[in-house]
Amino acid sequence: MEAVRGAVQDIQTRKNSGGGGNDRWFSLKDGQTAVVRFLEQDDEVKWAWVHDVEEPGKQYPRKVPCRDQDENGQRNGEACPGCEKGLKRKFMGTINVIRRDAPKIKVNEKGDWVRDSGNNLVFEGTEDQVQVWTSGITVFDELQGKDVTYKGLRSRDFRVSRRGTGLDTKYTIEPADPDAGPVPLSANDKALEAEKPDLTEKVTPPPYEVWWDEGKPSQQQAAPEVTEAVSPFMRRS
């Protein structure tokens, strides 16, 4: 526990110096690979049916949870502005991960992220970092299978690889060390876990009156559409 307290203090120091405090999105480009430790498993995994809300000037739509669904994803008759406008519903899952050796964003003396002349973030070095992975049914169906096979996504590190772009994208998710069994979280992992964001808000439908104004711009590619209102994490074997 002393080691955990020390790691927590180290992370808090980095936060105070501008090195954390914002949700960071997990994403890979075609051909990239990353090692991650999932921080939720089984029924802890958050998901919802969402509507894509287009915004002028934005590359990706906002994904706003549909109001016409209960905690199991079944329609409950609630009035939903997205449904009233005929916007299609898509499955969206979201999960916290620790990304190993993630690129570290450079910060200035004020704690602000540094950008270059092209407004691109500047990186320096790497660090283990909490990131949020948001994706569609294909990825989360794959995660459900790993959750069952390895008795929990939190049991070990996984290697995630991406091939393809847009809707023609395939993720491969396998144990980082095929010969290792369950590996406990390290002291630093536990400290990082303590700072992970609560993802409940991302899957909670906003009130009807402010529905069109809620939700943050998505940093993910559009997810494949599915019509079966069932979460893969409800299909236990």
SVG drawing of the C-alpha trace seen along z (x, -y; Angstrom):
<svg xmlns="http://www.w3.org/2000/svg" viewBox="-44 -30 55 51">
<polyline fill="none" stroke="black" stroke-width="0.4" points="0.0,0.0 3.0,-2.3 4.0,-1.8 0.4,-2.6 0.4,-5.8 3.8,-6.8 2.5,-6.2 -0.7,-8.2 1.4,-11.1 3.5,-10.9 0.5,-11.0 -1.0,-13.9 2.2,-15.8 2.0,-15.3 -1.6,-16.4 -0.7,-19.6 2.0,-20.3 -0.5,-19.9 0.3,-16.3 -3.3,-15.0 -6.8,-15.7 -8.4,-15.5 -10.0,-12.5 -7.8,-11.1 -9.1,-8.9 -7.5,-5.6 -7.1,-5.4 -4.8,-3.6 -4.0,-4.2 -3.9,-1.5 -1.0,0.8 -0.4,-0.4 -0.2,1.8 -0.5,0.9 -0.4,2.8 -3.2,2.0 -4.6,3.1 -8.4,2.9 -9.8,1.3 -13.4,2.7 -14.8,6.2 -18.0,8.1 -21.0,5.9 -18.7,3.0 -18.4,2.3 -20.5,-0.7 -22.5,-0.8 -25.6,-2.4 -27.6,-2.9 -26.8,-6.3 -27.8,-8.7 -25.3,-10.5 -25.9,-14.2 -24.1,-16.0 -22.5,-19.4 -21.5,-21.9 -17.7,-22.1 -17.1,-19.0 -15.5,-15.9 -17.3,-13.5 -20.9,-13.6 -21.7,-13.8 -22.9,-10.5 -25.8,-11.2 -27.5,-8.4 -31.0,-7.5 -33.6,-8.3 -35.8,-5.4 -33.9,-2.6 -33.7,-1.1 -30.5,0.1 -30.6,3.3 -30.9,1.5 -34.5,2.4 -36.9,-0.3 -38.9,-1.8 -41.2,-4.2 -39.4,-7.4 -39.7,-10.3 -36.4,-10.8 -35.6,-13.8 -33.3,-11.6 -36.0,-9.0 -38.5,-11.7 -36.2,-13.0 -35.7,-9.4 -32.0,-9.3 -30.6,-5.7 -29.5,-4.1 -26.0,-2.6 -24.3,-0.5 -21.6,-2.4 -19.4,-0.8 -16.8,-2.6 -14.1,-1.3 -11.1,-2.7 -7.7,-1.3 -4.1,-1.9 -2.1,-2.3 1.5,-1.2 4.2,-3.7 1.7,-6.1 3.0,-9.3 3.3,-12.0 1.9,-15.4 4.3,-18.3 3.0,-21.0 4.2,-24.5 4.9,-26.3 1.2,-27.1 0.3,-23.5 -1.3,-23.9 -0.7,-21.4 1.9,-22.6 1.0,-22.7 3.2,-23.4 2.7,-25.9 0.2,-23.5 -1.9,-23.3 -0.7,-19.7 0.0,-18.5 3.7,-18.2 4.8,-15.0 7.9,-14.2 8.7,-10.8 6.2,-8.1 4.3,-7.1 1.6,-4.6 -1.6,-6.6 -5.3,-6.2 -7.3,-6.5 -10.9,-5.9 -11.7,-3.5 -15.0,-4.1 -16.1,-1.9 -19.0,0.1 -20.4,3.5 -17.6,5.4 -14.9,4.4 -17.0,4.9 -18.3,8.3 -14.6,9.3 -13.9,7.9 -16.8,10.0 -15.2,13.1 -11.8,12.3 -13.6,11.4 -15.0,15.0 -11.9,16.8 -9.5,15.1 -11.9,14.8 -12.0,11.1 -10.5,8.4 -8.7,7.0 -6.7,10.2 -3.7,9.3 -2.2,7.0 -3.6,7.3 -2.0,6.4 -4.3,4.4 -3.6,4.2 -5.5,2.3 -5.7,3.1 -7.7,0.9 -9.5,-2.4 -13.1,-3.7 -15.7,-0.9 -13.2,1.5 -11.3,1.7 -10.3,4.9 -8.9,5.0 -6.9,8.0 -6.9,8.3 -4.7,11.0 -2.8,11.4 0.5,9.4 2.2,12.5 0.6,15.7 2.4,17.8 1.6,15.8 -1.4,16.4 -3.3,13.7 -1.0,10.8 -2.1,8.5 -2.1,4.7 1.1,3.1 1.2,0.3 1.4,-2.3 -1.5,-0.6 -3.7,-0.9 -2.8,-4.6 -3.7,-5.2 -6.9,-3.3 -7.8,-5.6 -7.8,-8.6 -9.8,-7.0 -12.9,-8.9 -16.4,-7.7 -17.9,-6.7 -21.5,-6.5 -22.2,-10.0 -21.1,-9.0 -23.9,-6.4 -26.6,-8.2 -29.4,-9.9 -29.6,-13.6 -32.9,-15.3 -35.3,-15.8 -35.2,-19.6 -31.4,-19.8 -30.9,-16.6 -29.7,-18.4 -27.1,-20.3 -25.6,-17.4 -22.6,-15.2 -19.0,-15.8 -17.6,-15.6 -16.7,-12.0 -13.0,-11.2 -13.9,-7.8 -14.8,-6.6 -18.5,-5.8 -19.4,-2.4 -21.1,0.3 -24.9,0.2 -26.6,3.1 -30.3,3.6 -30.1,6.3 -30.7,4.5 -28.4,6.7 -25.1,5.9 -22.4,8.5 -21.5,8.3 -25.0,9.6 -24.3,12.9 -22.4,14.8 -21.3,18.4"/>
</svg>
